[in-house]
Amino acid sequence: MDLDVAQVRAFVRTAEELHFGRAAGALAISQQALSKRIARLESLLGAELFRRGGGVHLTEAGRRFLEPARQAVAAADAAVEAVTGTARPLRLDVWGHLYAPMRTLAQVAGRAGPAGDLVLGHGRDLPSVTAALLRGDIDAAFGRAHPPLPGGLTHRLVRLEPVDAVVGADHPLAAEPALRPEQLRGSVLWAPAEPARLDFLHRFADRFGIRDRAASVNLGLAHFLAEVAADPRRFSLIPADVPLPDVPGLRTVPLAEPTPLYAWSLLWRTGNTHPRLGLLSAALAEEARRSRWLEYDPTCDWLPEPPADGSDFAR
């Protein structure tokens, strides 16, 4: 049985959008042409791939076909690129609130091929970035890959970032040389969005008994830190090595016993064969070894969900 790549591509896009109109628009064809391609594919396979009516839903056959179909489309694209030598740029999302993946990427980008072969995007939040990965709109992204990982995605842990507390000069703990996280229980956790949406901050607050939490509007790091410094009860968490803007009255205090670590992973869709993806992953692994990015000691560090056997930290 010989599959038509255009028909398979039409199926994959529709399965990701679950909407014929959006899928047709993404493929720059008419909805009628999209429907015909899918109907011909279903006829060839002898199975219905979608249930129509009351929305678009995958059948059981469609669910089984989806991941192999994605791999078939990726392989076809790779075959064309191998002959023409015109591989498209790697589409990489560098979304982040206070934990900016751009700092990590900047340290390895030159070892992953020419900078012009990267196209950077900025998603709204990790769920929207995950959806873009599954649709194929982007090739890879950075994020904290906590279980359960959505089906069709894989990841590689690349960096564990220690975080410090930031407070205003009038905060009662501003003069301390270091703080244990539980010492912040009487303070207000100030977040750049609803803390429940920022999983790391939410789990930190739950783990260390921070009951008072409040959200700001994310208008940039300088504005956010100025809000922290303006109230003697507020604090937030910042990567220990991030360059901070000059905000009057702001103090940075290391956290210890334990030191919270933010786990960054590179995420991509299973079966993505873009040549730059392997180069980027290898460059990140090399830098992680050189800069000791993956050091973790459970006796003095804290992660929201450490692996049971530590295997992630050897990669």
Backbone as CSV, one residue per row, in Angstrom:
resi,resn,N_x,N_y,N_z,CA_x,CA_y,CA_z,C_x,C_y,C_z
1,MET,0.853,-1.193,0.000,0.000,0.000,0.000,0.887,1.241,0.000
2,ASP,0.746,2.096,-1.005,1.525,3.326,-1.101,0.693,4.494,-0.605
3,LEU,1.201,5.199,0.392,0.498,6.342,0.957,0.885,7.617,0.220
4,ASP,-0.075,8.512,0.063,0.150,9.829,-0.522,0.513,10.786,0.622
5,VAL,1.708,11.383,0.550,2.177,12.237,1.647,1.240,13.419,1.868
6,ALA,0.706,13.991,0.796,-0.204,15.131,0.943,-1.455,14.728,1.720
7,GLN,-1.946,13.507,1.471,-3.117,13.038,2.198,-2.782,12.790,3.668
8,VAL,-1.624,12.190,3.898,-1.215,11.941,5.287,-1.000,13.260,6.027
9,ARG,-0.403,14.244,5.349,-0.185,15.558,5.964,-1.524,16.204,6.306
10,ALA,-2.503,16.065,5.420,-3.830,16.619,5.686,-4.457,15.963,6.911
11,PHE,-4.283,14.646,7.030,-4.806,13.949,8.211,-4.126,14.446,9.491
12,VAL,-2.794,14.533,9.478,-2.053,14.922,10.683,-2.476,16.318,11.139
13,ARG,-2.563,17.246,10.198,-2.923,18.615,10.597,-4.337,18.677,11.147
14,THR,-5.246,17.939,10.538,-6.627,17.933,11.025,-6.713,17.265,12.391
15,ALA,-5.930,16.214,12.601,-5.924,15.545,13.903,-5.395,16.474,14.990
16,GLU,-4.462,17.341,14.644,-3.898,18.264,15.630,-4.822,19.446,15.893
17,GLU,-5.515,19.908,14.863,-6.423,21.046,15.027,-7.802,20.613,15.503
18,LEU,-8.216,19.375,15.105,-9.587,18.897,15.326,-10.602,19.912,14.808
19,HIS,-10.254,20.485,13.656,-11.106,21.486,13.003,-10.693,21.558,11.539
20,PHE,-11.622,21.234,10.637,-11.274,21.177,9.215,-10.900,22.551,8.659
21,GLY,-11.591,23.580,9.082,-11.305,24.917,8.561,-9.919,25.399,8.947
22,ARG,-9.550,25.230,10.235,-8.223,25.672,10.679,-7.126,24.849,10.015
23,ALA,-7.368,23.540,9.881,-6.359,22.697,9.245,-6.161,23.097,7.784
24,ALA,-7.239,23.364,7.084,-7.129,23.785,5.681,-6.375,25.105,5.574
25,GLY,-6.667,26.038,6.474,-5.971,27.324,6.455,-4.489,27.164,6.705
26,ALA,-4.131,26.284,7.644,-2.714,26.071,7.947,-1.969,25.468,6.764
27,LEU,-2.669,24.654,5.969,-2.039,24.011,4.816,-2.191,24.824,3.529
28,ALA,-2.876,25.972,3.629,-3.088,26.869,2.477,-3.821,26.153,1.343
29,ILE,-4.833,25.354,1.692,-5.703,24.731,0.696,-7.143,24.983,1.109
30,SER,-8.074,24.697,0.216,-9.481,24.880,0.552,-9.942,23.756,1.465
31,GLN,-11.031,24.008,2.188,-11.561,22.976,3.069,-12.071,21.793,2.253
32,GLN,-12.591,22.080,1.061,-13.061,21.001,0.190,-11.900,20.095,-0.237
33,ALA,-10.759,20.712,-0.585,-9.593,19.918,-0.979,-9.086,19.084,0.197
34,LEU,-9.101,19.661,1.401,-8.674,18.922,2.594,-9.568,17.712,2.818
35,SER,-10.874,17.921,2.735,-11.816,16.826,2.966,-11.631,15.709,1.946
36,LYS,-11.364,16.076,0.703,-11.156,15.065,-0.331,-9.911,14.237,-0.050
37,ARG,-8.832,14.896,0.390,-7.600,14.165,0.686,-7.821,13.166,1.818
38,ILE,-8.521,13.594,2.849,-8.761,12.698,3.979,-9.685,11.560,3.571
39,ALA,-10.711,11.862,2.765,-11.631,10.814,2.309,-10.897,9.771,1.471
40,ARG,-9.976,10.213,0.611,-9.207,9.266,-0.203,-8.293,8.414,0.670
41,LEU,-7.710,9.031,1.693,-6.852,8.280,2.599,-7.657,7.232,3.356
42,GLU,-8.836,7.618,3.836,-9.691,6.667,4.547,-10.106,5.517,3.641
43,SER,-10.386,5.849,2.384,-10.763,4.810,1.424,-9.604,3.833,1.197
44,LEU,-8.395,4.368,1.081,-7.228,3.524,0.860,-6.976,2.622,2.064
45,LEU,-7.100,3.176,3.270,-6.846,2.403,4.486,-7.996,1.474,4.849
46,GLY,-9.181,1.758,4.297,-10.348,0.957,4.640,-10.806,1.168,6.062
47,ALA,-10.590,2.400,6.575,-10.966,2.700,7.960,-11.325,4.172,8.068
48,GLU,-12.299,4.451,8.896,-12.670,5.839,9.171,-11.707,6.403,10.208
49,LEU,-11.112,7.560,9.916,-10.126,8.161,10.818,-10.729,9.230,11.722
50,PHE,-11.832,9.850,11.279,-12.493,10.895,12.063,-13.977,10.579,12.205
51,ARG,-14.509,10.984,13.350,-15.961,11.007,13.537,-16.420,12.434,13.302
52,ARG,-17.346,12.616,12.376,-17.895,13.934,12.081,-19.240,14.077,12.785
53,GLY,-19.585,15.329,13.083,-20.855,15.582,13.757,-20.626,15.865,15.227
54,GLY,-21.095,17.052,15.658,-20.844,17.455,17.043,-19.377,17.716,17.299
55,GLY,-18.676,18.212,16.259,-17.235,18.429,16.365,-16.481,17.336,15.626
56,VAL,-15.170,17.485,15.562,-14.307,16.529,14.871,-13.529,15.751,15.920
57,HIS,-13.594,14.424,15.845,-12.919,13.583,16.833,-12.228,12.430,16.113
58,LEU,-11.083,12.025,16.621,-10.388,10.873,16.078,-11.108,9.582,16.469
59,THR,-11.191,8.670,15.534,-11.644,7.324,15.858,-10.487,6.558,16.495
60,GLU,-10.756,5.350,16.942,-9.677,4.532,17.491,-8.613,4.274,16.429
61,ALA,-9.046,4.026,15.183,-8.083,3.833,14.095,-7.269,5.102,13.866
62,GLY,-7.926,6.260,13.950,-7.222,7.522,13.771,-6.182,7.753,14.841
63,ARG,-6.506,7.384,16.084,-5.538,7.548,17.166,-4.327,6.645,16.953
64,ARG,-4.559,5.425,16.483,-3.433,4.520,16.235,-2.571,4.992,15.069
65,PHE,-3.212,5.648,14.109,-2.503,6.069,12.896,-1.706,7.353,13.105
66,LEU,-2.069,8.164,14.101,-1.544,9.518,14.195,-0.025,9.575,14.341
67,GLU,0.555,8.885,15.311,1.995,9.024,15.526,2.812,8.469,14.357
68,PRO,2.497,7.273,13.820,3.208,6.833,12.610,3.031,7.792,11.438
69,ALA,1.861,8.423,11.348,1.633,9.385,10.267,2.522,10.609,10.436
70,ARG,2.676,11.077,11.670,3.585,12.200,11.922,5.006,11.844,11.501
71,GLN,5.424,10.642,11.846,6.775,10.221,11.494,6.949,10.111,9.988
72,ALA,5.902,9.668,9.293,5.975,9.555,7.836,6.127,10.930,7.190
73,VAL,5.378,11.923,7.683,5.486,13.279,7.138,6.872,13.856,7.418
74,ALA,7.371,13.655,8.647,8.698,14.158,8.990,9.763,13.514,8.117
75,ALA,9.640,12.211,7.871,10.617,11.515,7.030,10.573,12.032,5.600
76,ALA,9.385,12.302,5.086,9.262,12.841,3.733,9.914,14.214,3.629
77,ASP,9.681,15.058,4.636,10.304,16.387,4.635,11.822,16.270,4.699
78,ALA,12.320,15.351,5.531,13.762,15.175,5.655,14.370,14.677,4.349
79,ALA,13.649,13.818,3.647,14.152,13.299,2.373,14.297,14.415,1.346
80,VAL,13.306,15.298,1.286,13.376,16.433,0.354,14.534,17.345,0.711
81,GLU,14.684,17.624,2.014,15.762,18.513,2.450,17.133,17.927,2.149
82,ALA,17.257,16.581,2.264,18.542,15.940,2.009,18.978,16.105,0.559
83,VAL,18.026,16.150,-0.356,18.350,16.275,-1.782,18.550,17.732,-2.172
84,THR,17.651,18.594,-1.680,17.695,19.995,-2.106,18.696,20.818,-1.317
85,GLY,19.066,20.344,-0.117,19.989,21.115,0.717,19.386,22.397,1.249
86,THR,18.074,22.448,1.326,17.399,23.670,1.769,16.595,23.406,3.034
87,ALA,17.249,22.828,4.027,16.566,22.576,5.290,16.088,23.896,5.898
88,ARG,14.854,23.893,6.354,14.321,25.113,6.960,14.985,25.349,8.313
89,PRO,14.928,26.578,8.811,15.499,26.866,10.138,14.792,26.079,11.234
90,LEU,15.498,25.862,12.319,14.906,25.222,13.488,14.045,26.255,14.207
91,ARG,12.779,25.931,14.401,11.840,26.842,15.074,11.832,26.515,16.565
92,LEU,12.370,27.413,17.359,12.610,27.154,18.782,11.900,28.198,19.625
93,ASP,11.068,27.736,20.547,10.388,28.666,21.437,11.217,28.870,22.695
94,VAL,11.396,30.123,23.076,12.182,30.466,24.263,11.313,31.164,25.296
95,TRP,10.043,30.726,25.376,9.137,31.296,26.363,9.701,31.112,27.768
96,GLY,9.429,32.071,28.604,9.792,31.973,30.018,9.339,33.228,30.729
97,HIS,8.987,33.112,31.991,8.659,34.289,32.793,9.968,34.855,33.353
98,LEU,10.291,34.545,34.568,11.538,35.049,35.146,12.709,34.124,34.842
99,TYR,12.421,32.908,34.409,13.466,31.921,34.162,13.686,31.868,32.652
100,ALA,14.552,32.721,32.153,14.639,32.940,30.705,15.530,31.916,30.021
101,PRO,14.976,31.065,29.148,15.804,30.114,28.407,16.820,30.777,27.487
102,MET,16.612,32.045,27.137,17.548,32.737,26.252,18.965,32.719,26.833
103,ARG,19.098,32.790,28.157,20.432,32.788,28.764,21.124,31.448,28.547
104,THR,20.339,30.369,28.619,20.899,29.035,28.377,21.232,28.854,26.906
105,LEU,20.319,29.254,26.038,20.537,29.093,24.598,21.748,29.888,24.135
106,ALA,21.949,31.082,24.667,23.058,31.940,24.227,24.417,31.271,24.457
107,GLN,24.503,30.385,25.439,25.783,29.746,25.758,26.123,28.600,24.811
108,VAL,25.147,28.142,24.022,25.408,26.971,23.169,25.043,27.187,21.715
109,ALA,24.401,28.293,21.377,23.842,28.467,20.032,24.900,28.312,18.950
110,GLY,26.098,28.829,19.173,27.136,28.756,18.152,27.601,27.351,17.863
111,ARG,27.418,26.440,18.821,27.838,25.050,18.622,26.742,24.203,17.988
112,ALA,25.582,24.787,17.766,24.462,24.053,17.176,24.197,24.511,15.753
113,GLY,25.219,25.082,15.085,25.061,25.546,13.709,24.930,27.055,13.638
114,PRO,24.839,27.614,12.422,24.757,29.066,12.255,23.536,29.651,12.953
115,ALA,23.727,30.824,13.571,22.622,31.467,14.280,21.453,31.762,13.353
116,GLY,21.744,31.997,12.062,20.677,32.288,11.110,19.767,31.111,10.850
117,ASP,20.164,29.916,11.298,19.335,28.729,11.118,18.379,28.507,12.279
118,LEU,18.269,29.493,13.170,17.318,29.443,14.275,16.246,30.508,14.092
119,VAL,15.007,30.141,14.295,13.897,31.094,14.334,13.298,31.008,15.730
120,LEU,13.351,32.102,16.483,12.918,32.097,17.872,11.501,32.617,18.001
121,GLY,10.749,31.991,18.875,9.392,32.432,19.168,9.198,32.566,20.664
122,HIS,8.091,33.189,21.051,7.810,33.439,22.459,6.347,33.094,22.727
123,GLY,6.110,31.900,23.255,4.751,31.489,23.560,4.185,32.226,24.763
124,ARG,2.899,32.049,24.971,2.212,32.726,26.082,2.439,32.002,27.406
125,ASP,2.401,30.684,27.364,2.655,29.873,28.550,2.992,28.461,28.085
126,LEU,3.382,27.610,29.020,3.826,26.279,28.627,2.725,25.456,27.962
127,PRO,1.452,25.500,28.402,0.418,24.747,27.677,0.293,25.159,26.208
128,SER,0.377,26.458,25.918,0.272,26.888,24.517,1.501,26.462,23.734
129,VAL,2.674,26.457,24.376,3.889,25.987,23.708,3.793,24.494,23.423
130,THR,3.273,23.731,24.380,3.089,22.297,24.179,2.159,22.023,23.008
131,ALA,1.065,22.776,22.925,0.135,22.601,21.807,0.809,22.914,20.481
132,ALA,1.642,23.953,20.458,2.357,24.304,19.223,3.333,23.205,18.811
133,LEU,3.978,22.562,19.788,4.860,21.439,19.481,4.083,20.288,18.851
134,LEU,2.940,19.962,19.428,2.155,18.840,18.930,1.575,19.127,17.546
135,ARG,1.270,20.387,17.270,0.755,20.747,15.935,1.860,20.779,14.891
136,GLY,3.114,20.865,15.328,4.213,21.007,14.390,4.510,22.440,14.017
137,ASP,3.938,23.407,14.748,4.212,24.815,14.455,5.625,25.197,14.867
138,ILE,6.176,24.522,15.872,7.553,24.741,16.302,8.218,23.373,16.442
139,ASP,9.551,23.378,16.430,10.293,22.125,16.521,10.683,21.761,17.938
140,ALA,10.978,22.753,18.759,11.458,22.478,20.110,11.156,23.670,21.001
141,ALA,11.229,23.435,22.302,10.957,24.495,23.265,11.639,24.135,24.573
142,PHE,11.754,25.132,25.444,12.273,24.913,26.781,11.118,24.941,27.773
143,GLY,11.206,24.105,28.797,10.178,24.130,29.824,10.516,23.157,30.935
144,ARG,9.762,23.229,32.024,9.930,22.285,33.129,9.019,21.104,32.850
145,ALA,9.609,20.016,32.398,8.863,18.850,31.922,8.517,17.940,33.084
146,HIS,7.438,18.262,33.806,7.039,17.420,34.923,5.973,16.429,34.461
147,PRO,5.931,15.254,35.039,4.985,14.234,34.602,3.555,14.617,34.966
148,PRO,2.569,14.130,34.167,2.755,13.298,32.976,3.033,14.164,31.750
149,LEU,4.011,13.793,30.943,4.317,14.507,29.713,3.276,14.138,28.666
150,PRO,2.743,15.116,27.922,1.727,14.782,26.917,2.245,13.759,25.919
151,GLY,1.373,12.863,25.479,1.747,11.872,24.487,2.231,12.530,23.209
152,GLY,3.272,11.972,22.623,3.828,12.544,21.397,4.985,13.479,21.634
153,LEU,5.308,13.766,22.907,6.432,14.648,23.222,7.510,13.872,23.977
154,THR,8.737,14.300,23.806,9.851,13.769,24.580,10.693,14.947,25.071
155,HIS,11.620,14.687,25.977,12.401,15.795,26.512,13.774,15.311,26.959
156,ARG,14.663,16.266,27.113,15.984,16.005,27.685,16.264,17.081,28.721
157,LEU,16.547,16.667,29.944,16.894,17.604,31.004,18.234,18.254,30.671
158,VAL,18.274,19.595,30.692,19.504,20.271,30.286,20.099,21.163,31.375
159,ARG,19.289,21.620,32.336,19.846,22.552,33.312,19.024,22.582,34.587
160,LEU,19.708,22.592,35.731,19.091,22.816,37.028,19.578,24.170,37.530
161,GLU,18.654,25.116,37.685,19.023,26.477,38.089,18.711,26.724,39.561
162,PRO,19.711,26.993,40.396,19.417,27.433,41.763,18.684,28.774,41.733
163,VAL,17.789,28.965,42.679,17.055,30.228,42.728,17.309,30.924,44.059
164,ASP,17.326,32.267,44.012,17.466,33.118,45.190,16.123,33.770,45.496
165,ALA,16.015,34.269,46.717,14.884,35.112,47.078,15.243,36.563,46.795
166,VAL,14.280,37.343,46.293,14.463,38.791,46.150,13.430,39.477,47.036
167,VAL,13.894,40.481,47.774,13.045,41.219,48.709,13.428,42.695,48.642
168,GLY,12.582,43.514,49.227,12.908,44.918,49.348,13.828,45.175,50.533
169,ALA,14.495,46.329,50.524,15.434,46.655,51.606,14.747,46.725,52.962
170,ASP,13.443,46.987,52.996,12.712,47.091,54.261,12.119,45.765,54.716
171,HIS,12.333,44.719,53.960,11.832,43.404,54.376,12.592,42.967,55.629
172,PRO,11.924,42.337,56.601,12.602,41.953,57.852,13.798,41.030,57.662
173,LEU,13.859,40.303,56.543,14.944,39.349,56.319,15.968,39.838,55.309
174,ALA,15.881,41.101,54.923,16.728,41.612,53.838,18.212,41.561,54.173
175,ALA,18.576,41.653,55.455,19.989,41.692,55.837,20.586,40.310,56.089
176,GLU,19.784,39.261,55.986,20.290,37.915,56.246,21.272,37.491,55.152
177,PRO,22.372,36.795,55.517,23.303,36.328,54.489,22.734,35.193,53.646
178,ALA,21.809,34.419,54.216,21.146,33.331,53.504,19.862,33.005,54.261
179,LEU,18.925,32.370,53.575,17.639,32.042,54.186,17.299,30.581,53.916
180,ARG,16.661,29.961,54.888,15.986,28.696,54.632,14.604,29.021,54.074
181,PRO,14.103,28.264,53.123,12.814,28.615,52.516,11.687,28.811,53.515
182,GLU,11.649,28.018,54.597,10.546,28.149,55.546,10.576,29.468,56.318
183,GLN,11.708,30.178,56.300,11.755,31.486,56.956,10.886,32.517,56.241
184,LEU,10.449,32.199,55.036,9.622,33.138,54.258,8.131,32.940,54.514
185,ARG,7.770,32.117,55.472,6.358,31.801,55.692,5.515,33.018,56.049
186,GLY,6.090,34.014,56.678,5.320,35.204,57.028,5.273,36.245,55.927
187,SER,5.844,35.936,54.773,5.910,36.887,53.663,4.884,36.527,52.591
188,VAL,4.731,37.442,51.638,3.790,37.252,50.528,4.582,36.899,49.279
189,LEU,4.289,35.744,48.686,4.922,35.360,47.427,4.312,36.181,46.303
190,TRP,5.134,37.006,45.675,4.700,37.902,44.592,5.089,37.250,43.262
191,ALA,4.116,37.027,42.393,4.346,36.289,41.150,3.987,37.149,39.948
192,PRO,4.628,36.892,38.780,4.322,37.666,37.572,3.055,37.213,36.869
193,ALA,2.368,36.232,37.416,1.069,35.768,36.941,0.456,35.001,38.101
194,GLU,-0.766,34.503,37.950,-1.384,33.763,39.034,-0.461,32.623,39.472
195,PRO,-0.119,32.537,40.769,0.809,31.492,41.213,0.371,30.088,40.823
196,ALA,-0.943,29.840,40.769,-1.417,28.514,40.392,-1.048,28.176,38.951
197,ARG,-0.858,29.201,38.088,-0.452,28.971,36.702,1.047,28.739,36.596
198,LEU,1.800,29.214,37.579,3.251,29.052,37.578,3.570,27.889,38.511
199,ASP,3.661,26.709,37.939,3.676,25.479,38.727,4.818,25.444,39.732
200,PHE,5.999,25.914,39.341,7.148,25.862,40.249,6.893,26.712,41.501
201,LEU,6.438,27.951,41.305,6.161,28.822,42.452,5.047,28.243,43.311
202,HIS,4.037,27.684,42.669,2.913,27.092,43.393,3.398,25.940,44.273
203,ARG,4.238,25.064,43.724,4.731,23.926,44.491,5.697,24.369,45.589
204,PHE,6.516,25.375,45.303,7.415,25.910,46.332,6.596,26.414,47.527
205,ALA,5.556,27.181,47.232,4.734,27.726,48.309,4.063,26.612,49.113
206,ASP,3.548,25.593,48.436,2.925,24.476,49.134,3.938,23.723,50.001
207,ARG,5.122,23.486,49.438,6.121,22.681,50.159,6.624,23.376,51.417
208,PHE,6.795,24.705,51.355,7.427,25.408,52.467,6.441,26.268,53.269
209,GLY,5.157,26.018,53.066,4.146,26.643,53.910,3.941,28.125,53.679
210,ILE,4.130,28.596,52.453,3.894,30.013,52.129,2.415,30.172,51.812
211,ARG,1.654,30.657,52.732,0.204,30.736,52.537,-0.232,31.966,51.754
212,ASP,0.475,33.073,51.955,0.065,34.333,51.315,0.721,34.449,49.944
213,ARG,-0.112,34.527,48.899,0.384,34.583,47.527,-0.423,35.638,46.768
214,ALA,0.238,36.362,45.900,-0.443,37.403,45.130,0.193,37.497,43.755
215,ALA,-0.584,38.003,42.802,-0.126,38.052,41.413,-0.073,39.480,40.915
216,SER,0.881,39.725,40.046,1.029,40.998,39.360,0.681,40.793,37.890
217,VAL,0.786,41.857,37.114,0.695,41.776,35.657,2.119,41.791,35.126
218,ASN,2.450,40.875,34.232,3.821,40.762,33.739,4.112,41.889,32.745
219,LEU,4.708,42.979,33.259,5.087,44.118,32.422,6.602,44.235,32.303
220,GLY,7.271,43.119,32.489,8.725,43.130,32.373,9.389,42.949,33.723
221,LEU,10.653,42.498,33.703,11.361,42.161,34.928,11.581,43.375,35.823
222,ALA,11.971,44.515,35.249,12.244,45.697,36.072,10.987,46.146,36.816
223,HIS,9.858,46.175,36.114,8.605,46.575,36.748,8.219,45.593,37.852
224,PHE,8.369,44.315,37.575,8.015,43.290,38.552,8.872,43.416,39.821
225,LEU,10.174,43.580,39.653,11.063,43.673,40.813,10.839,44.967,41.593
226,ALA,10.479,46.035,40.894,10.150,47.281,41.595,8.931,47.081,42.494
227,GLU,7.973,46.269,42.037,6.806,45.963,42.870,7.215,45.157,44.106
228,VAL,8.137,44.226,43.938,8.621,43.453,45.086,9.293,44.382,46.094
229,ALA,10.162,45.262,45.606,10.913,46.149,46.494,10.024,47.161,47.204
230,ALA,8.853,47.449,46.636,7.989,48.502,47.189,7.227,48.076,48.431
231,ASP,7.154,46.779,48.713,6.352,46.305,49.846,7.228,45.433,50.753
232,PRO,7.352,45.760,52.034,8.242,45.028,52.928,7.792,43.604,53.239
233,ARG,6.599,43.192,52.782,6.152,41.813,53.024,6.381,40.916,51.810
234,ARG,6.682,41.482,50.676,6.756,40.691,49.447,8.120,40.042,49.252
235,PHE,8.092,38.904,48.542,9.319,38.288,48.034,8.974,37.544,46.759
236,SER,9.984,37.234,45.982,9.806,36.344,44.845,11.086,35.541,44.660
237,LEU,11.106,34.672,43.668,12.253,33.814,43.396,12.837,34.150,42.034
238,ILE,14.160,34.221,41.974,14.881,34.599,40.762,16.073,33.651,40.592
239,PRO,16.389,33.238,39.355,17.600,32.432,39.163,18.824,33.132,39.741
240,ALA,19.685,32.354,40.378,20.808,32.950,41.103,21.771,33.706,40.201
241,ASP,21.871,33.318,38.932,22.865,33.964,38.062,22.252,34.928,37.057
242,VAL,20.964,35.254,37.202,20.347,36.143,36.222,20.808,37.585,36.458
243,PRO,21.193,38.322,35.407,21.542,39.737,35.585,20.287,40.547,35.918
244,LEU,20.302,41.217,37.043,19.117,41.961,37.477,19.219,43.421,37.083
245,PRO,18.101,44.048,36.708,18.114,45.485,36.436,18.379,46.265,37.720
246,ASP,18.784,47.498,37.563,19.098,48.358,38.708,17.790,48.871,39.298
247,VAL,17.313,48.180,40.327,16.059,48.550,40.992,16.402,49.044,42.389
248,PRO,16.131,50.304,42.708,16.459,50.829,44.046,15.785,50.022,45.145
249,GLY,16.556,49.701,46.165,16.003,49.031,47.334,15.803,47.541,47.190
250,LEU,16.287,46.942,46.119,16.106,45.507,45.929,17.273,44.739,46.553
251,ARG,16.981,43.653,47.239,18.004,42.814,47.836,17.822,41.378,47.344
252,THR,18.949,40.695,47.073,18.946,39.291,46.687,19.556,38.479,47.812
253,VAL,18.852,37.426,48.246,19.310,36.606,49.372,19.329,35.140,48.924
254,PRO,20.478,34.445,49.017,20.517,33.033,48.629,19.610,32.180,49.526
255,LEU,19.067,31.116,48.938,18.262,30.151,49.680,19.084,28.873,49.880
256,ALA,18.991,28.313,51.070,19.775,27.116,51.387,19.007,26.255,52.389
257,GLU,19.421,25.006,52.455,18.868,24.038,53.416,17.357,23.887,53.318
258,PRO,16.795,23.566,52.155,17.471,23.221,50.905,17.497,24.395,49.923
259,THR,18.316,24.243,48.879,18.352,25.194,47.777,17.348,24.759,46.711
260,PRO,16.343,25.571,46.405,15.403,25.194,45.340,16.098,25.224,43.973
261,LEU,15.796,24.243,43.145,16.344,24.151,41.796,15.198,24.128,40.788
262,TYR,15.366,24.898,39.721,14.374,24.904,38.636,14.935,24.044,37.514
263,ALA,14.182,23.024,37.090,14.663,22.047,36.108,14.193,22.423,34.706
264,TRP,15.145,22.796,33.854,14.842,23.116,32.456,15.083,21.892,31.588
265,SER,14.133,21.603,30.726,14.292,20.556,29.716,14.126,21.160,28.336
266,LEU,14.743,20.525,27.360,14.449,20.780,25.955,13.378,19.786,25.549
267,LEU,12.249,20.282,25.038,11.132,19.434,24.637,10.991,19.452,23.124
268,TRP,10.626,18.323,22.552,10.338,18.264,21.121,9.343,17.138,20.861
269,ARG,8.782,17.158,19.664,7.810,16.151,19.290,8.519,14.872,18.870
270,THR,8.049,13.745,19.372,8.620,12.456,19.013,8.621,12.280,17.495
271,GLY,9.757,11.868,16.945,9.846,11.641,15.507,10.334,12.836,14.721
272,ASN,10.545,13.988,15.360,11.077,15.155,14.655,12.531,14.878,14.279
273,THR,12.825,14.958,12.973,14.165,14.603,12.491,14.952,15.814,12.005
274,HIS,14.567,17.013,12.401,15.301,18.197,11.960,16.767,18.067,12.368
275,PRO,17.703,18.254,11.424,19.125,18.031,11.756,19.652,18.949,12.847
276,ARG,19.138,20.162,12.951,19.616,21.079,13.983,19.182,20.650,15.388
277,LEU,18.106,19.868,15.466,17.609,19.459,16.776,18.625,18.583,17.497
278,GLY,19.211,17.634,16.778,20.237,16.783,17.376,21.469,17.563,17.771
279,LEU,21.857,18.528,16.917,23.020,19.359,17.241,22.783,20.181,18.502
280,LEU,21.585,20.759,18.608,21.264,21.574,19.779,21.246,20.724,21.042
281,SER,20.624,19.563,20.967,20.564,18.688,22.132,21.962,18.278,22.580
282,ALA,22.823,17.946,21.633,24.191,17.549,21.966,24.975,18.709,22.558
283,ALA,24.793,19.921,22.013,25.498,21.090,22.533,25.062,21.401,23.966
284,LEU,23.770,21.253,24.247,23.280,21.484,25.598,23.852,20.444,26.569
285,ALA,23.915,19.189,26.139,24.473,18.138,26.997,25.954,18.402,27.292
286,GLU,26.690,18.846,26.270,28.110,19.151,26.461,28.299,20.296,27.446
287,GLU,27.490,21.356,27.289,27.607,22.495,28.198,27.172,22.121,29.608
288,ALA,26.184,21.250,29.724,25.741,20.803,31.042,26.872,20.097,31.779
289,ARG,27.657,19.286,31.059,28.790,18.617,31.694,29.889,19.613,32.053
290,ARG,30.156,20.533,31.121,31.246,21.494,31.329,30.928,22.454,32.477
291,SER,29.698,22.940,32.523,29.306,23.943,33.518,28.625,23.344,34.742
292,ARG,28.539,22.012,34.790,27.968,21.311,35.947,26.532,21.756,36.190
293,TRP,25.770,21.854,35.102,24.380,22.305,35.200,23.465,21.282,35.862
294,LEU,23.839,20.016,35.883,22.920,18.981,36.350,23.299,18.424,37.721
295,GLU,24.090,19.165,38.470,24.436,18.705,39.813,23.216,18.797,40.732
296,TYR,22.982,17.723,41.463,21.816,17.660,42.348,22.141,16.756,43.535
297,ASP,21.958,17.284,44.736,22.186,16.533,45.960,20.895,16.584,46.778
298,PRO,20.174,15.479,46.877,18.882,15.512,47.571,18.986,15.877,49.047
299,THR,20.182,15.813,49.617,20.331,16.181,51.029,20.343,17.683,51.242
300,CYS,20.643,18.454,50.181,20.702,19.910,50.363,19.990,20.685,49.258
301,ASP,19.427,20.008,48.256,18.699,20.670,47.169,17.240,20.223,47.180
302,TRP,16.371,21.064,46.579,14.947,20.719,46.479,14.481,20.862,45.036
303,LEU,13.817,19.819,44.551,13.133,19.832,43.265,11.683,19.430,43.506
304,PRO,10.739,20.015,42.790,9.332,19.631,43.008,9.067,18.147,42.821
305,GLU,9.728,17.528,41.816,9.519,16.098,41.604,10.825,15.456,41.135
306,PRO,11.754,15.157,42.065,13.023,14.534,41.666,12.794,13.128,41.154
307,PRO,13.595,12.669,40.187,13.449,11.303,39.693,13.833,10.299,40.773
308,ALA,13.137,9.164,40.774,13.360,8.174,41.831,14.762,7.597,41.797
309,ASP,15.325,7.410,40.583,16.631,6.774,40.491,17.756,7.720,40.092
310,GLY,17.409,9.021,39.909,18.427,9.995,39.526,18.872,9.889,38.093
311,SER,18.199,9.052,37.274,18.700,8.804,35.926,18.664,10.045,35.048
312,ASP,17.664,10.902,35.237,17.595,12.099,34.412,18.847,12.951,34.548
313,PHE,19.502,12.897,35.690,20.614,13.800,35.953,21.932,13.279,35.407
314,ALA,21.897,12.109,34.799,23.113,11.571,34.178,23.117,11.815,32.686
315,ARG,22.045,12.371,32.140,21.942,12.515,30.696,22.617,13.790,30.232
